Amino acid sequence: MALIEIVREVRLTPADAWARLTDWDRHGDFVPLTSIVRTPTGFDAFTGVGPIGFHDPMDVVQWDDPSFCRLEKRGRVVTGWAELRVEAVPAGSRISWREDIHVRGTPSLLDGLTRASSRALFSRVIDGLLAHAP
Protein backbone atom coordinates (compact mmCIF):
# COMPACT_ATOMS: atom_id res chain seq x y z
CA MET A 1 0.00 0.00 0.00
CA ALA A 2 1.10 3.56 -0.64
CA LEU A 3 0.19 6.02 2.11
CA ILE A 4 0.03 9.68 1.16
CA GLU A 5 -1.03 12.82 2.98
CA ILE A 6 -1.72 16.16 1.35
CA VAL A 7 -2.22 19.23 3.54
CA ARG A 8 -3.39 22.64 2.38
CA GLU A 9 -4.29 25.85 4.18
CA VAL A 10 -6.77 28.03 2.34
CA ARG A 11 -8.64 31.27 2.90
CA LEU A 12 -12.03 29.58 2.82
CA THR A 13 -14.36 28.97 5.72
CA PRO A 14 -14.40 25.33 6.83
CA ALA A 15 -17.97 25.02 5.52
CA ASP A 16 -16.95 26.33 2.08
CA ALA A 17 -13.85 24.12 1.93
CA TRP A 18 -15.90 21.09 2.98
CA ALA A 19 -18.61 21.78 0.40
CA ARG A 20 -16.04 22.05 -2.39
CA LEU A 21 -14.05 18.97 -1.39
CA THR A 22 -17.10 16.75 -0.93
CA ASP A 23 -18.70 17.74 -4.22
CA TRP A 24 -17.99 14.22 -5.49
CA ASP A 25 -19.47 14.89 -8.93
CA ARG A 26 -16.77 17.51 -9.60
CA HIS A 27 -13.81 15.26 -8.74
CA GLY A 28 -13.91 13.91 -12.29
CA ASP A 29 -13.31 17.45 -13.61
CA PHE A 30 -9.72 17.19 -12.37
CA VAL A 31 -8.90 13.55 -13.15
CA PRO A 32 -8.23 12.87 -16.82
CA LEU A 33 -10.65 10.51 -18.57
CA THR A 34 -12.71 10.03 -15.39
CA SER A 35 -16.42 10.32 -14.74
CA ILE A 36 -18.24 9.99 -11.43
CA VAL A 37 -21.52 8.18 -10.83
CA ARG A 38 -23.26 8.24 -7.44
CA THR A 39 -24.19 4.94 -5.81
CA PRO A 40 -26.43 4.26 -2.79
CA THR A 41 -23.37 4.04 -0.49
CA GLY A 42 -20.95 6.45 -2.18
CA PHE A 43 -19.80 6.74 -5.76
CA ASP A 44 -17.98 5.03 -8.60
CA ALA A 45 -15.19 6.71 -10.55
CA PHE A 46 -14.74 5.23 -14.01
CA THR A 47 -11.43 5.99 -15.71
CA GLY A 48 -11.13 5.09 -19.37
CA VAL A 49 -12.34 5.70 -22.89
CA GLY A 50 -15.65 4.19 -23.94
CA PRO A 51 -15.93 0.71 -22.41
CA ILE A 52 -12.17 0.33 -21.96
CA GLY A 53 -11.00 1.31 -18.49
CA PHE A 54 -11.64 0.46 -14.87
CA HIS A 55 -14.10 1.24 -12.11
CA ASP A 56 -13.00 2.62 -8.75
CA PRO A 57 -16.04 2.16 -6.48
CA MET A 58 -15.89 3.90 -3.11
CA ASP A 59 -18.20 3.73 -0.12
CA VAL A 60 -18.56 6.54 2.39
CA VAL A 61 -18.15 4.64 5.67
CA GLN A 62 -17.93 7.61 8.04
CA TRP A 63 -19.42 11.06 7.61
CA ASP A 64 -18.99 13.74 10.28
CA ASP A 65 -20.29 16.80 8.43
CA PRO A 66 -18.56 19.28 8.07
CA SER A 67 -15.18 18.10 9.23
CA PHE A 68 -14.37 14.44 8.48
CA CYS A 69 -15.21 11.61 6.14
CA ARG A 70 -13.70 8.24 5.37
CA LEU A 71 -14.00 6.38 2.09
CA GLU A 72 -13.27 2.71 1.49
CA LYS A 73 -12.09 1.80 -2.03
CA ARG A 74 -13.62 -1.51 -3.05
CA GLY A 75 -12.56 -1.95 -6.66
CA ARG A 76 -11.13 -4.81 -8.62
CA VAL A 77 -8.15 -2.63 -9.58
CA VAL A 78 -7.78 -0.04 -6.81
CA THR A 79 -8.24 -0.78 -3.11
CA GLY A 80 -7.53 1.12 0.10
CA TRP A 81 -9.10 4.05 1.91
CA ALA A 82 -9.14 7.84 2.02
CA GLU A 83 -9.81 10.28 4.86
CA LEU A 84 -10.69 13.92 4.43
CA ARG A 85 -10.44 16.33 7.36
CA VAL A 86 -11.24 20.07 7.44
CA GLU A 87 -10.26 22.20 10.45
CA ALA A 88 -10.65 25.90 11.19
CA VAL A 89 -7.41 27.90 11.44
CA PRO A 90 -7.02 31.66 11.96
CA ALA A 91 -6.59 32.35 8.23
CA GLY A 92 -9.41 30.02 7.09
CA SER A 93 -9.16 26.24 6.88
CA ARG A 94 -6.60 23.45 6.98
CA ILE A 95 -7.39 20.51 4.74
CA SER A 96 -5.83 17.09 5.25
CA TRP A 97 -6.35 14.34 2.67
CA ARG A 98 -4.86 10.98 3.70
CA GLU A 99 -5.06 8.01 1.41
CA ASP A 100 -3.70 4.50 1.46
CA ILE A 101 -3.93 3.16 -2.06
CA HIS A 102 -3.02 -0.13 -3.66
CA VAL A 103 -3.25 -1.18 -7.29
CA ARG A 104 -4.01 -4.90 -7.35
CA GLY A 105 -1.38 -7.01 -8.99
CA THR A 106 1.45 -4.55 -8.49
CA PRO A 107 4.32 -5.63 -6.25
CA SER A 108 5.21 -3.58 -3.18
CA LEU A 109 8.42 -2.68 -5.02
CA LEU A 110 6.27 -0.25 -7.06
CA ASP A 111 4.68 1.44 -4.02
CA GLY A 112 6.99 4.43 -4.50
CA LEU A 113 5.63 4.97 -8.02
CA THR A 114 2.05 4.52 -6.80
CA ARG A 115 2.74 7.01 -3.99
CA ALA A 116 4.27 9.65 -6.29
CA SER A 117 1.58 9.39 -8.96
CA SER A 118 -1.23 9.38 -6.37
CA ARG A 119 0.21 12.44 -4.63
CA ALA A 120 0.36 14.31 -7.96
CA LEU A 121 -3.16 13.26 -8.97
CA PHE A 122 -4.87 14.01 -5.66
CA SER A 123 -3.00 17.31 -5.29
CA ARG A 124 -4.48 18.30 -8.67
CA VAL A 125 -7.97 17.29 -7.53
CA ILE A 126 -7.75 19.08 -4.17
CA ASP A 127 -6.20 22.25 -5.59
CA GLY A 128 -8.76 22.34 -8.41
CA LEU A 129 -11.75 21.87 -6.14
CA LEU A 130 -10.54 24.47 -3.65
CA ALA A 131 -9.70 27.04 -6.33
CA HIS A 132 -12.89 26.81 -8.38
CA ALA A 133 -16.31 27.30 -6.88
CA PRO A 134 -19.06 25.20 -8.47
MARBA-3410 file (N, C-alpha, C, O; in Angstrom, 1 decimal):
134
0.8,-1.2,0.0,0.0,0.0,0.0,0.9,1.2,0.0,2.0,1.2,0.5 ~ 0.4,2.3,-0.5,1.1,3.6,-0.6,0.3,4.6,0.1,-0.7,5.1,-0.4 ~ 0.8,5.0,1.3,0.2,6.0,2.1,0.7,7.4,1.7,1.9,7.7,1.6 ~ -0.3,8.3,1.5,0.0,9.7,1.2,-0.8,10.6,2.1,-1.8,10.2,2.6 ~ -0.3,11.8,2.3,-1.0,12.8,3.0,-0.7,14.1,2.3,0.4,14.5,2.0
-1.8,14.8,2.0,-1.7,16.2,1.3,-2.4,17.1,2.3,-3.5,16.9,2.7 ~ -1.7,18.2,2.6,-2.2,19.2,3.5,-2.2,20.6,2.8,-1.2,20.9,2.2 ~ -3.3,21.3,2.9,-3.4,22.6,2.4,-4.0,23.6,3.4,-4.9,23.1,4.2 ~ -3.6,24.8,3.4,-4.3,25.9,4.2,-4.8,26.8,3.2,-4.1,27.3,2.3 ~ -6.1,27.2,3.3,-6.8,28.0,2.3,-7.6,29.1,3.1,-8.0,28.9,4.2
-7.8,30.2,2.4,-8.6,31.3,2.9,-10.1,31.1,2.6,-10.8,31.9,2.0 ~ -10.6,29.9,2.9,-12.0,29.6,2.8,-12.5,29.2,4.2,-11.8,28.7,5.0 ~ -13.8,29.5,4.5,-14.4,29.0,5.7,-14.3,27.4,5.7,-14.3,26.9,4.6 ~ -14.3,26.8,6.8,-14.4,25.3,6.8,-15.6,24.8,6.1,-15.5,23.8,5.4 ~ -16.8,25.5,6.2,-18.0,25.0,5.5,-17.8,25.1,4.0,-18.2,24.2,3.3
-17.2,26.2,3.5,-17.0,26.3,2.1,-15.9,25.3,1.6,-16.1,24.7,0.5 ~ -14.9,25.1,2.3,-13.8,24.1,1.9,-14.5,22.7,1.9,-14.2,22.0,0.9 ~ -15.2,22.4,2.9,-15.9,21.1,3.0,-16.8,20.9,1.8,-16.8,19.8,1.2 ~ -17.7,21.9,1.5,-18.6,21.8,0.4,-17.9,21.6,-0.9,-18.3,20.8,-1.7 ~ -16.8,22.2,-1.1,-16.0,22.1,-2.4,-15.4,20.7,-2.5,-15.4,20.0,-3.5
-14.8,20.2,-1.4,-14.1,19.0,-1.4,-15.0,17.8,-1.5,-14.6,16.7,-2.0 ~ -16.2,17.9,-0.9,-17.1,16.7,-0.9,-18.1,16.8,-2.1,-19.1,16.1,-2.0 ~ -17.9,17.7,-3.0,-18.7,17.7,-4.2,-18.2,16.6,-5.1,-17.4,16.9,-6.1 ~ -18.6,15.4,-4.8,-18.0,14.2,-5.5,-18.1,14.3,-7.0,-17.3,13.8,-7.7 ~ -19.2,14.8,-7.5,-19.5,14.9,-8.9,-18.4,15.7,-9.6,-18.1,15.4,-10.8
-17.8,16.7,-9.0,-16.8,17.5,-9.6,-15.4,16.9,-9.6,-14.5,17.4,-10.3 ~ -15.1,15.9,-8.8,-13.8,15.3,-8.7,-13.3,14.8,-10.1,-12.2,15.0,-10.5 ~ -14.3,14.3,-10.9,-13.9,13.9,-12.3,-13.4,15.0,-13.2,-12.8,14.8,-14.2 ~ -13.8,16.3,-12.8,-13.3,17.4,-13.6,-11.8,17.6,-13.6,-11.2,18.2,-14.4 ~ -11.2,17.0,-12.6,-9.7,17.2,-12.4,-8.9,15.9,-12.5,-7.7,15.9,-12.3
-9.6,14.8,-12.9,-8.9,13.5,-13.2,-9.1,13.2,-14.6,-10.3,13.0,-15.0 ~ -8.1,13.1,-15.4,-8.2,12.9,-16.8,-9.0,11.6,-17.1,-8.8,10.6,-16.4 ~ -9.9,11.7,-18.1,-10.7,10.5,-18.6,-11.5,9.8,-17.5,-11.8,8.6,-17.6 ~ -12.0,10.6,-16.5,-12.7,10.0,-15.4,-14.1,10.7,-15.2,-14.2,11.9,-15.3 ~ -15.1,9.8,-15.0,-16.4,10.3,-14.7,-16.9,9.7,-13.4,-16.4,8.6,-13.0
-17.8,10.4,-12.7,-18.2,10.0,-11.4,-19.7,9.7,-11.5,-20.5,10.4,-12.1 ~ -20.1,8.6,-10.9,-21.5,8.2,-10.8,-21.8,7.9,-9.4,-21.1,7.2,-8.7 ~ -22.9,8.5,-8.8,-23.3,8.2,-7.4,-23.9,6.8,-7.3,-24.5,6.3,-8.2 ~ -23.6,6.2,-6.1,-24.2,4.9,-5.8,-24.9,5.1,-4.5,-24.8,6.1,-3.8 ~ -25.7,4.1,-4.1,-26.4,4.3,-2.8,-25.5,4.5,-1.6,-25.9,5.1,-0.6
-24.3,3.9,-1.6,-23.4,4.0,-0.5,-22.2,5.0,-0.7,-21.3,5.1,0.2 ~ -22.1,5.6,-1.9,-20.9,6.4,-2.2,-20.9,6.8,-3.6,-21.8,7.5,-4.1 ~ -19.9,6.4,-4.3,-19.8,6.7,-5.8,-18.8,5.8,-6.5,-18.0,5.1,-5.8 ~ -18.9,5.8,-7.8,-18.0,5.0,-8.6,-17.3,6.0,-9.6,-18.0,6.7,-10.4 ~ -16.0,5.9,-9.6,-15.2,6.7,-10.5,-14.8,5.7,-11.6,-14.1,4.7,-11.4
-15.2,6.0,-12.9,-14.7,5.2,-14.0,-13.7,6.0,-14.8,-13.9,7.1,-15.2 ~ -12.5,5.4,-15.0,-11.4,6.0,-15.7,-11.2,5.1,-17.0,-10.9,3.9,-16.9 ~ -11.3,5.8,-18.1,-11.1,5.1,-19.4,-11.7,5.8,-20.5,-12.2,7.0,-20.4 ~ -11.8,5.2,-21.7,-12.3,5.7,-22.9,-13.4,4.7,-23.4,-13.0,3.5,-23.6 ~ -14.6,5.1,-23.5,-15.7,4.2,-23.9,-15.8,3.1,-22.9,-15.8,3.4,-21.7
-15.8,1.8,-23.4,-15.9,0.7,-22.4,-14.6,0.2,-21.9,-14.5,-0.7,-21.0 ~ -13.5,0.8,-22.4,-12.2,0.3,-22.0,-11.7,1.2,-20.8,-11.4,2.4,-21.0 ~ -11.5,0.6,-19.7,-11.0,1.3,-18.5,-11.3,0.5,-17.2,-11.4,-0.7,-17.3 ~ -11.4,1.2,-16.1,-11.6,0.5,-14.9,-12.5,1.3,-14.0,-12.5,2.5,-14.0 ~ -13.2,0.6,-13.1,-14.1,1.2,-12.1,-13.3,1.3,-10.8,-12.6,0.4,-10.4
-13.6,2.4,-10.1,-13.0,2.6,-8.7,-14.2,2.9,-7.8,-14.4,4.1,-7.5 ~ -14.9,1.9,-7.4,-16.0,2.2,-6.5,-15.6,2.5,-5.1,-14.6,1.9,-4.5 ~ -16.2,3.5,-4.5,-15.9,3.9,-3.1,-17.2,4.0,-2.3,-18.2,4.5,-2.8 ~ -17.1,3.6,-1.1,-18.2,3.7,-0.1,-17.8,4.7,0.9,-16.7,4.7,1.4 ~ -18.7,5.6,1.3,-18.6,6.5,2.4,-18.9,5.7,3.6,-20.1,5.4,3.8
-17.9,5.5,4.5,-18.1,4.6,5.7,-18.2,5.5,7.0,-18.6,5.0,8.0 ~ -17.8,6.7,6.9,-17.9,7.6,8.0,-18.1,9.0,7.5,-17.4,9.4,6.6 ~ -19.1,9.7,8.1,-19.4,11.1,7.6,-19.7,11.9,8.8,-20.8,11.8,9.4 ~ -18.8,12.8,9.2,-19.0,13.7,10.3,-19.0,15.1,9.7,-18.0,15.9,9.7 ~ -20.1,15.5,9.1,-20.3,16.8,8.4,-20.1,17.9,9.4,-20.8,17.9,10.5
-19.3,18.9,9.2,-18.6,19.3,8.1,-17.1,19.2,8.3,-16.3,20.1,7.9 ~ -16.6,18.1,8.9,-15.2,18.1,9.2,-14.4,16.8,8.9,-13.2,16.9,8.8 ~ -15.1,15.7,8.7,-14.4,14.4,8.5,-15.2,13.5,7.7,-16.4,13.3,7.9 ~ -14.6,12.8,6.8,-15.2,11.6,6.1,-14.1,10.6,5.8,-13.0,10.9,5.6 ~ -14.6,9.3,5.7,-13.7,8.2,5.4,-14.4,7.5,4.2,-15.5,7.1,4.3
-13.6,7.2,3.2,-14.0,6.4,2.1,-13.2,5.1,2.1,-12.1,5.0,2.4 ~ -13.9,4.0,1.7,-13.3,2.7,1.5,-13.3,2.4,0.0,-14.4,2.4,-0.6 ~ -12.2,2.1,-0.6,-12.1,1.8,-2.0,-12.3,0.3,-2.2,-11.6,-0.5,-1.5 ~ -13.3,-0.1,-3.0,-13.6,-1.5,-3.1,-13.5,-2.1,-4.5,-14.3,-2.9,-4.9 ~ -12.6,-1.6,-5.3,-12.6,-1.9,-6.7,-11.8,-3.2,-6.9,-11.1,-3.8,-6.1
-11.9,-3.7,-8.2,-11.1,-4.8,-8.6,-9.7,-4.4,-8.9,-8.8,-5.3,-8.9 ~ -9.5,-3.1,-9.2,-8.2,-2.6,-9.6,-7.5,-1.8,-8.4,-6.4,-2.1,-8.1 ~ -8.3,-0.9,-7.9,-7.8,0.0,-6.8,-8.5,-0.4,-5.5,-9.7,-0.4,-5.4 ~ -7.7,-0.5,-4.4,-8.2,-0.8,-3.1,-7.6,0.2,-2.1,-6.6,0.9,-2.5 ~ -8.1,0.3,-0.9,-7.5,1.1,0.1,-8.6,2.0,0.7,-9.8,1.6,0.8
-8.2,3.1,1.2,-9.1,4.0,1.9,-8.6,5.5,1.7,-7.4,5.7,1.4 ~ -9.5,6.4,2.0,-9.1,7.8,2.0,-9.9,8.5,3.2,-11.0,8.2,3.5 ~ -9.2,9.5,3.8,-9.8,10.3,4.9,-9.6,11.8,4.5,-8.5,12.2,4.2 ~ -10.7,12.5,4.7,-10.7,13.9,4.4,-11.1,14.6,5.7,-12.1,14.3,6.4 ~ -10.2,15.6,6.1,-10.4,16.3,7.4,-10.3,17.8,7.1,-9.4,18.3,6.3
-11.3,18.6,7.6,-11.2,20.1,7.4,-11.3,20.7,8.8,-12.2,20.4,9.6 ~ -10.3,21.6,9.1,-10.3,22.2,10.5,-10.2,23.7,10.3,-9.6,24.2,9.3 ~ -10.8,24.4,11.2,-10.7,25.9,11.2,-9.3,26.3,11.7,-8.8,25.7,12.7 ~ -8.7,27.3,11.0,-7.4,27.9,11.4,-7.6,29.4,11.3,-8.6,29.8,10.7 ~ -6.8,30.2,12.0,-7.0,31.7,12.0,-7.2,32.3,10.6,-8.0,33.2,10.4
-6.5,31.8,9.6,-6.6,32.4,8.2,-7.7,31.7,7.4,-7.9,32.1,6.2 ~ -8.4,30.7,7.9,-9.4,30.0,7.1,-9.6,28.6,7.5,-10.2,28.2,8.5 ~ -9.0,27.7,6.6,-9.2,26.2,6.9,-7.9,25.5,6.6,-7.1,25.9,5.7 ~ -7.7,24.4,7.3,-6.6,23.5,7.0,-7.3,22.2,6.5,-8.2,21.6,7.2 ~ -6.9,21.7,5.3,-7.4,20.5,4.7,-6.3,19.4,4.8,-5.2,19.7,4.5
-6.7,18.2,5.2,-5.8,17.1,5.2,-6.5,16.0,4.5,-7.6,15.5,4.8 ~ -5.8,15.5,3.5,-6.3,14.3,2.7,-5.3,13.2,2.8,-4.2,13.3,2.4 ~ -5.7,12.2,3.5,-4.9,11.0,3.7,-5.5,9.8,2.9,-6.7,9.6,2.9 ~ -4.6,9.1,2.2,-5.1,8.0,1.4,-4.0,6.9,1.4,-2.8,7.1,1.3 ~ -4.5,5.7,1.6,-3.7,4.5,1.5,-4.2,3.7,0.3,-5.4,3.2,0.3
-3.5,3.7,-0.8,-3.9,3.2,-2.1,-3.1,2.0,-2.5,-1.9,2.0,-2.3 ~ -3.7,1.0,-3.1,-3.0,-0.1,-3.7,-3.6,-0.5,-5.0,-4.9,-0.5,-5.2 ~ -2.8,-0.7,-6.0,-3.2,-1.2,-7.3,-3.0,-2.7,-7.3,-1.9,-3.2,-7.3 ~ -4.1,-3.4,-7.4,-4.0,-4.9,-7.4,-3.1,-5.4,-8.4,-3.1,-4.9,-9.6 ~ -2.3,-6.4,-8.0,-1.4,-7.0,-9.0,0.0,-6.3,-9.1,0.9,-6.8,-9.8
0.1,-5.2,-8.4,1.5,-4.5,-8.5,2.2,-4.9,-7.3,1.7,-4.9,-6.1 ~ 3.5,-5.3,-7.4,4.3,-5.6,-6.2,4.6,-4.4,-5.4,4.6,-3.3,-5.9 ~ 4.9,-4.7,-4.1,5.2,-3.6,-3.2,6.4,-2.8,-3.6,6.6,-1.6,-3.2 ~ 7.3,-3.4,-4.5,8.4,-2.7,-5.0,8.0,-1.4,-5.8,8.8,-0.5,-5.9 ~ 6.8,-1.4,-6.3,6.3,-0.3,-7.1,5.5,0.7,-6.2,4.9,1.7,-6.7
5.4,0.5,-4.9,4.7,1.4,-4.0,5.2,2.9,-4.1,4.4,3.8,-4.1 ~ 6.5,3.1,-4.3,7.0,4.4,-4.5,6.4,5.1,-5.7,6.1,6.3,-5.6 ~ 6.2,4.4,-6.8,5.6,5.0,-8.0,4.2,5.2,-7.8,3.7,6.3,-8.2 ~ 3.5,4.3,-7.1,2.1,4.5,-6.8,1.9,5.7,-5.9,1.0,6.6,-6.1 ~ 2.8,5.9,-4.9,2.7,7.0,-4.0,2.9,8.3,-4.7,2.2,9.3,-4.5
4.0,8.4,-5.6,4.3,9.6,-6.3,3.1,10.0,-7.3,2.7,11.2,-7.3 ~ 2.6,9.1,-8.0,1.6,9.4,-9.0,0.3,9.7,-8.2,-0.5,10.6,-8.7 ~ 0.0,9.1,-7.1,-1.2,9.4,-6.4,-1.1,10.8,-5.7,-2.1,11.5,-5.8 ~ 0.0,11.1,-5.2,0.2,12.4,-4.6,0.0,13.5,-5.7,-0.7,14.5,-5.4 ~ 0.5,13.3,-6.9,0.4,14.3,-8.0,-1.1,14.4,-8.4,-1.6,15.5,-8.5
-1.8,13.3,-8.5,-3.2,13.3,-9.0,-4.1,13.9,-7.9,-4.9,14.8,-8.3 ~ -4.0,13.5,-6.7,-4.9,14.0,-5.7,-4.6,15.5,-5.3,-5.5,16.2,-4.9 ~ -3.3,15.9,-5.5,-3.0,17.3,-5.3,-3.7,18.1,-6.3,-4.3,19.2,-6.1 ~ -3.8,17.6,-7.6,-4.5,18.3,-8.7,-6.0,18.4,-8.4,-6.6,19.4,-8.6 ~ -6.6,17.3,-7.9,-8.0,17.3,-7.5,-8.3,18.3,-6.4,-9.2,19.1,-6.5
-7.5,18.2,-5.3,-7.7,19.1,-4.2,-7.6,20.5,-4.6,-8.4,21.4,-4.3 ~ -6.5,20.9,-5.2,-6.2,22.2,-5.6,-7.3,22.8,-6.5,-7.7,23.9,-6.4 ~ -7.7,21.9,-7.5,-8.8,22.3,-8.4,-10.1,22.6,-7.7,-10.7,23.6,-8.0 ~ -10.5,21.7,-6.9,-11.7,21.9,-6.1,-11.7,23.1,-5.2,-12.7,23.8,-5.2 ~ -10.6,23.3,-4.6,-10.5,24.5,-3.7,-10.5,25.8,-4.4,-10.9,26.8,-3.9
-9.9,25.8,-5.6,-9.7,27.0,-6.3,-11.0,27.5,-7.1,-11.2,28.7,-7.3 ~ -11.8,26.5,-7.5,-12.9,26.8,-8.4,-14.2,26.5,-7.7,-14.5,25.3,-7.5 ~ -15.0,27.5,-7.5,-16.3,27.3,-6.9,-17.2,26.7,-7.9,-17.1,27.0,-9.1 ~ -18.1,25.8,-7.5,-19.1,25.2,-8.5,-20.0,26.2,-9.1,-20.8,25.9,-9.9
END
